[in-house]
C-alpha cells in the first residue's frame, strides 16, 4: 500500500507501507520508522519502503514477510545475472587469458575461456546470495540500522510535496 507520511511538515510521497504496519499505526501518531530510503538528485523520484515501526508504546511492528520475499527476489535475480556474466565472460575473457598465458592455441583459449566464464558467473551468483544472506541478517534486528534524523530524511523529498 502506498502512503503519505509527514515528517516535520514535509510529506514523503512515495512510501510503500505494508498492510500490517498500516493497521498498527493511528493517524497523527508519532512513530519511529525503520526502512530503506533512496537518495537521488531529483527529489521527486525518492522512494521509501517501511520495514518496521515503533509506536509511542515501544512496541516494534515489523513486516516479517519482507524478510523472506526480499532474499527470494535477490536470489531469483541472481540466475539471469549469472547467465549474463557467463555470456559476457565468453566474449571478454579470451583477452586477459591471452595476455596472462601468452598462448595462441585455439584449443587452449576456447576451453579456458569457457572455464573462466563459468566461474565468473558462479562468482556473480555468490555475490547475490551473499546480499540475500546479509538482508536476512540485518532484517532480524532493525533497531541496529543506521539512524537518519527527521530533518535529513525530510530534505530527501521535494518541497513541492509540502
C-alpha positions in Angstrom: 0.0 0.0 0.0 1.3 3.4 -0.9 1.1 6.1 1.8 2.0 9.6 2.5 3.9 10.2 5.7 4.5 13.7 7.1 7.8 14.4 8.8 8.3 18.0 10.2 5.6 19.3 7.8 7.4 17.6 4.8 5.3 15.0 3.0 7.1 11.8 2.0 5.0 11.0 -1.1 6.4 7.6 -2.4 6.2 5.4 0.7 5.5 1.7 0.4 3.8 0.8 3.7 3.0 -2.9 4.3 -0.6 -3.5 5.4 0.3 -5.0 8.8 2.2 -1.8 9.7 -0.6 0.4 8.3 -3.1 -1.3 10.5 -1.0 -0.8 13.6 -0.4 3.0 13.4 -3.0 5.6 14.1 -3.4 8.9 12.2 -1.2 11.6 13.9 0.7 9.1 16.0 4.4 9.7 16.5 6.4 6.6 15.4 10.0 5.6 14.7 10.3 4.4 11.1 12.7 1.6 10.1 13.0 1.4 6.4 15.0 1.8 3.2 15.1 5.4 1.8 16.6 6.3 -1.6 18.7 9.4 -2.1 18.5 10.7 -5.7 19.3 14.1 -7.1 15.8 14.5 -8.4 13.9 14.6 -5.0 10.6 13.8 -6.7 11.9 10.3 -7.6 12.9 9.4 -4.0 11.1 6.4 -2.6 10.8 4.7 0.8 10.0 1.2 1.9 9.0 1.0 5.5 10.1 -2.3 7.1 9.1 -1.7 10.7 7.7 1.0 13.0 8.0 1.5 16.7 5.0 3.2 18.3 4.9 5.5 21.3 4.1 2.4 23.4 7.6 1.0 22.5 6.2 -2.0 20.6 8.1 -2.8 17.4 5.9 -3.9 14.5 7.8 -5.4 11.5 6.7 -6.6 8.1 8.3 -10.0 8.5 7.1 -11.1 5.1 9.7 -8.8 3.6 12.4 -10.8 5.5 11.6 -13.7 3.2 10.4 -12.0 0.0 13.4 -9.8 -0.5 16.1 -12.6 -0.3 14.0 -14.8 -2.6 13.8 -11.9 -5.2 17.6 -11.3 -4.8 18.3 -15.0 -5.4 15.9 -15.1 -8.3 17.6 -12.1 -9.9 21.0 -14.0 -9.4 20.1 -16.6 -12.0 19.8 -14.3 -15.1 22.8 -12.3 -13.7 24.9 -15.5 -13.6 23.9 -16.3 -17.2 24.6 -12.7 -18.4 28.0 -12.7 -16.7 28.9 -16.1 -18.1 27.9 -15.0 -21.7 29.9 -11.7 -21.3 32.8 -13.7 -19.9 32.8 -15.8 -23.1 33.5 -12.6 -25.1 35.7 -10.7 -22.7 37.8 -13.5 -21.1 40.0 -14.5 -24.1 41.9 -11.2 -24.0 43.1 -11.4 -20.4 43.7 -15.2 -20.8 45.9 -14.5 -23.9 47.7 -11.7 -22.0 48.4 -13.8 -19.0 49.3 -17.1 -20.7 50.7 -15.8 -24.0 49.1 -18.8 -25.7 47.6 -18.5 -29.2 46.4 -22.2 -29.3 42.7 -22.1 -30.1 42.0 -25.3 -28.2 43.5 -23.9 -25.0 41.9 -20.5 -25.4 38.4 -21.8 -26.0 38.5 -24.4 -23.2 40.0 -21.9 -20.7 37.6 -19.1 -21.8 34.6 -21.3 -21.0 36.0 -22.4 -17.7 36.7 -18.7 -16.7 33.2 -17.6 -17.9 31.6 -20.4 -15.8 33.5 -19.3 -12.7 32.7 -15.7 -13.3 29.0 -16.5 -13.5 29.3 -18.5 -10.3 31.1 -15.6 -8.6 28.3 -13.2 -9.6 25.7 -15.6 -8.2 27.6 -16.0 -4.9 27.7 -12.2 -4.5 23.9 -12.1 -4.9 23.5 -14.9 -2.4 25.7 -13.0 0.0 23.5 -10.0 -0.4 20.4 -12.1 0.4 22.1 -13.5 3.5 23.1 -10.0 4.6 19.5 -8.8 4.2 18.2 -11.7 6.4 20.9 -11.0 9.0 20.1 -7.2 9.0 16.3 -7.6 9.0 16.4 -9.7 12.2 17.2 -6.5 14.2 16.0 -3.3 12.5 16.9 -1.3 15.6 20.6 -1.8 14.8 20.2 0.1 11.5 21.8 3.4 10.9 19.8 6.4 12.2 18.8 9.3 10.0 17.3 12.3 11.8 14.0 13.6 10.7 15.4 16.8 9.2 17.8 15.0 6.9 15.2 12.5 5.9 12.6 15.2 5.1 15.2 17.0 2.9 15.5 14.0 0.7 12.0 14.7 -0.6 10.9 17.6 -2.7 9.5 20.8 -1.2 6.8 20.6 -3.8 5.0 18.0 -1.7 4.5 20.2 1.4 
